[in-house]
Amino acid sequence: MSETRENRLKRLQMRSMRRGIKEMDIILMRYAAVRLEAMDDAALDAYELLLNENDQDLYQWVSGQQEAPADLQAQIADVRAIATGL
């Protein structure tokens, strides 16, 4: 049985706010609140893959301490823009 969109959005919201480090909880919770509802299935798939990344790596990419992998750079830039209010 496939997951409904409503359940998927709730699950991704929960995964966004229950990370491993508090900083990523805050950053991804804000991002999910702003972006999830408007995402199509492909964007949700991409976001779900992003949530599988290690929190320490994600934090370094979002904070600009390290460059994100090429395939994640646009998505990380969007997360950073929401996190910093730009």
C-alpha positions in Angstrom: 0.0 0.0 0.0 1.4 3.4 -1.0 1.7 6.3 1.4 -0.7 9.2 1.0 0.8 12.7 0.2 -0.6 13.9 3.6 1.2 11.1 5.5 4.4 11.6 3.5 4.4 15.3 4.3 3.9 14.6 8.0 6.6 12.0 8.0 9.1 14.3 6.3 8.2 17.1 8.7 8.9 14.8 11.6 12.2 13.7 10.1 13.1 17.3 9.6 12.7 18.2 13.3 14.0 15.0 14.9 17.6 14.9 13.6 20.7 14.3 15.6 21.9 17.8 16.3 19.8 20.7 17.5 21.1 23.1 14.8 19.8 20.9 12.0 16.5 20.4 13.8 16.0 24.1 13.7 17.2 24.6 10.2 15.3 21.8 8.6 12.2 22.3 10.6 12.0 25.9 9.3 12.8 24.7 5.8 10.1 22.0 5.9 7.5 24.5 7.2 8.2 26.9 4.3 8.8 24.5 1.4 7.2 21.0 1.9 3.6 21.8 1.0 4.6 23.3 -2.4 7.0 20.4 -3.4 6.0 18.0 -6.1 6.8 14.3 -5.8 10.2 14.7 -7.4 11.2 17.5 -5.0 9.9 15.4 -2.1 12.0 12.5 -3.3 15.1 14.8 -3.5 14.4 16.2 0.0 14.0 12.7 1.4 17.4 11.8 0.0 18.8 14.9 1.6 17.4 13.8 5.0 19.4 10.6 4.7 22.6 12.6 4.8 24.7 12.8 8.0 23.8 15.8 10.2 27.4 16.9 10.6 27.9 17.0 6.8 24.6 18.8 6.3 25.4 21.4 8.9 28.8 22.1 7.3 27.3 22.4 3.9 24.4 24.7 5.0 26.8 26.8 7.1 29.3 27.1 4.2 32.1 25.5 6.2 32.4 22.9 3.4 31.2 22.8 -0.2 28.2 20.5 -0.7 28.4 17.8 -3.3 27.6 19.0 -6.8 24.3 17.2 -7.0 23.1 18.8 -3.7 24.4 22.3 -4.1 21.1 23.9 -5.4 19.1 22.2 -2.7 21.6 23.2 0.0 21.5 26.8 -1.2 17.7 26.8 -0.9 18.0 25.4 2.6 20.6 28.0 3.5 18.4 30.8 2.0 15.5 29.8 4.2 17.7 29.3 7.3 19.2 32.7 6.9 16.0 34.5 5.9 17.3 35.5 2.5 
